[in-house]
Amino acid sequence: MVLTASLYHIWLERNKRVFQGSQRDALSLVSVVKANIRSCLSLWRKVKCSARNQSLCAMWNISEAIFSTV
C-alpha cells in the first residue's frame, strides 16, 4: 500500500510540474502520502487484534476500532 500510494502521488506531482508548472516540497508530498495511507487503513474492519497490529495502529495514529470484536 505504501509503495502504490507513493508512486501514485509522485506521478501526480510529476504531472503538476510538467503540465501546470506548480510544485510542492518533499515534506508536504510525504505528508499527503501518509494522510492517504492513514485514511485507507482507518476504513479496514475485522482486523486481528495482535500486539504487532496494535503497535502499527499507534505508529500510524489509527483508531483501534478496526479490530474485530470476536
C-alpha positions as CSV (number, residue, x, y, z in Angstrom):
1,M,0.0,0.0,0.0
2,V,2.8,2.4,0.8
3,L,4.5,1.7,-2.5
4,T,1.4,2.2,-4.6
5,A,0.4,5.4,-2.7
6,S,3.9,6.7,-3.1
7,L,4.1,6.0,-6.8
8,Y,0.6,7.5,-7.4
9,H,1.4,10.7,-5.6
10,I,4.8,11.1,-7.2
11,W,3.2,10.6,-10.6
12,L,0.6,13.2,-9.7
13,E,3.4,15.6,-8.6
14,R,5.2,15.0,-11.9
15,N,2.1,15.8,-13.9
16,K,1.5,19.0,-11.9
17,R,5.1,20.1,-12.5
18,V,5.0,19.3,-16.2
19,F,1.5,20.5,-17.2
20,Q,0.6,23.1,-14.6
21,G,4.0,24.5,-13.6
22,S,3.3,24.1,-9.9
23,Q,5.2,22.1,-7.4
24,R,5.2,21.0,-3.7
25,D,8.2,20.5,-1.5
26,A,9.2,16.9,-0.5
27,L,7.9,17.2,3.1
28,S,4.4,18.2,2.0
29,L,4.4,15.4,-0.6
30,V,5.3,12.9,2.2
31,S,2.6,14.2,4.4
32,V,0.0,13.8,1.6
33,V,1.1,10.2,1.1
34,K,0.9,9.4,4.8
35,A,-2.6,11.0,5.1
36,N,-3.8,8.9,2.1
37,I,-2.5,5.7,3.7
38,R,-3.9,6.6,7.1
39,S,-7.3,7.2,5.6
40,C,-7.3,3.9,3.7
41,L,-6.2,1.9,6.7
42,S,-8.8,3.5,9.0
43,L,-11.5,2.1,6.8
44,W,-10.4,-1.5,7.4
45,R,-12.6,-3.6,9.7
46,K,-12.3,-7.0,11.5
47,V,-8.5,-6.9,11.7
48,K,-7.0,-9.5,14.1
49,C,-6.1,-7.8,17.4
50,S,-2.4,-8.6,18.0
51,A,0.5,-6.7,19.6
52,R,2.0,-6.1,16.2
53,N,-1.2,-4.7,14.7
54,Q,-1.8,-2.5,17.8
55,S,1.7,-1.1,17.5
56,L,1.1,-0.3,13.8
57,C,-2.1,1.5,14.7
58,A,-0.3,3.5,17.3
59,M,2.5,4.3,14.8
60,W,0.1,5.4,12.1
61,N,-2.3,7.1,14.5
62,I,-5.3,4.8,13.5
63,S,-8.2,4.1,15.8
64,E,-8.3,0.6,17.3
65,A,-12.0,0.4,16.1
66,I,-10.6,-1.6,13.1
67,F,-10.1,-4.7,15.3
68,S,-12.6,-7.5,15.3
69,T,-14.6,-7.9,18.5
70,V,-14.7,-11.7,18.2
